[in-house]
Amino acid sequence: MIAHISLYKLKPEITIDRLEEMMSLTRVHLLRIPEVLAVRTGKRTEANEPWQWYVGIEVESKDKLVIAQDDPHYLKYREEILRPAVAEQCVQSFEMDPRKDVKYS
């Protein structure tokens, strides 16, 4: 199982109301992708934290992650939700199954 985590710094013009809408739209768009098992999204809890928003998705394997990122719903999400709002991002993927060699993920 792969957890794919994206941390975002937003453009200055993004309001809290817009962020709330983006969080909702993230779930709507990404849960339409068959390979995506779960979607988590949240906003920072402290104003001095550098990353304002995060999105986490879970998929079965690295191959399924690639398939999910090529899905038309993901491409639309990236162009319509992320591109207009994100100034900077940090993306990481993690193997969640204990004792599983990551090269077989």
ZALODO-596288 format. One line per field, with one value per residue (C-alpha): x, y, z; residue number from 0. Coordinates in Angstrom, 1 decimal, padded with zeros to 4 digits. Layout:
N
px X ...
py Y ...
pz Z ...
resi NUM ...
END
This chain:
105
px 000.0 001.4 000.6 001.2 001.5 001.5 002.2 001.3 002.1 -000.7 -000.7 -001.4 -004.8 -006.2 -008.7 -009.7 -013.1 -011.4 -009.2 -012.3 -013.8 -010.6 -010.5 -014.1 -013.3 -010.2 -012.3 -014.8 -012.2 -009.8 -012.4 -013.7 -010.4 -010.8 -007.2 -007.5 -008.5 -008.7 -008.2 -007.2 -006.9 -006.3 -005.2 -002.5 -003.2 -000.6 -000.1 003.7 003.8 005.2 002.8 -000.8 -002.5 -002.0 -003.5 -002.9 -004.0 -003.7 -003.2 -002.3 001.1 003.5 002.1 -001.4 -000.2 001.1 -002.2 -004.1 -002.0 -002.7 -006.4 -008.5 -010.0 -006.6 -005.4 -008.5 -008.0 -004.4 -005.2 -008.4 -007.7 -004.0 -002.4 -004.3 -003.8 -000.4 002.8 005.0 004.7 006.5 005.5 006.5 005.4 005.6 005.2 002.7 003.0 005.5 008.3 007.5 010.5 009.8 011.1 008.1 005.6
py 000.0 003.4 006.7 009.6 012.9 016.3 019.5 022.8 026.5 028.5 031.7 034.8 035.4 032.1 032.8 030.4 030.0 029.0 026.6 024.9 024.6 023.1 020.5 019.5 019.4 017.3 014.6 014.8 014.6 012.1 009.6 009.1 007.4 003.7 003.1 005.6 003.8 006.8 010.6 012.7 016.5 019.1 022.6 023.7 024.2 026.8 030.0 029.8 026.3 026.6 024.3 025.5 022.5 018.8 016.0 012.4 009.5 005.8 003.3 -000.4 000.0 002.4 001.1 002.0 005.5 006.0 004.9 007.2 010.2 009.5 009.3 012.1 013.0 013.5 015.6 017.8 018.2 019.2 021.8 023.3 023.1 022.9 024.9 028.2 028.0 026.4 028.4 025.5 021.8 019.0 015.4 012.2 008.6 006.0 002.2 001.6 -002.2 -003.3 -005.5 -005.1 -004.4 -001.0 -002.3 -004.6 -001.8
pz 000.0 -001.0 000.7 -001.7 000.2 -001.3 000.7 -000.8 -000.3 -001.8 -003.8 -001.7 -003.3 -002.1 000.7 003.5 001.7 -001.5 000.4 001.9 -001.5 -002.9 -000.1 -001.0 -004.8 -004.1 -002.6 -005.5 -008.2 -006.8 -005.5 -009.0 -009.9 -009.5 -008.4 -005.5 -002.3 000.0 000.0 002.9 002.8 005.5 006.2 008.6 012.2 013.0 011.0 011.2 009.5 006.0 004.2 004.2 002.7 002.2 000.1 000.7 -001.4 -000.9 -003.7 -003.8 -005.5 -007.3 -010.6 -009.5 -008.5 -012.1 -013.5 -011.1 -012.1 -015.8 -015.2 -016.9 -013.5 -012.0 -015.0 -014.7 -011.0 -011.5 -014.2 -012.6 -008.9 -008.3 -011.0 -010.3 -006.5 -005.8 -005.5 -004.3 -003.5 -001.8 -002.9 -001.2 -001.4 001.4 001.6 004.4 004.7 007.4 006.4 002.7 000.5 -001.3 -004.6 -004.7 -004.0
resi 0 1 2 3 4 5 6 7 8 9 10 11 12 13 14 15 16 17 18 19 20 21 22 23 24 25 26 27 28 29 30 31 32 33 34 35 36 37 38 39 40 41 42 43 44 45 46 47 48 49 50 51 52 53 54 55 56 57 58 59 60 61 62 63 64 65 66 67 68 69 70 71 72 73 74 75 76 77 78 79 80 81 82 83 84 85 86 87 88 89 90 91 92 93 94 95 96 97 98 99 100 101 102 103 104
END
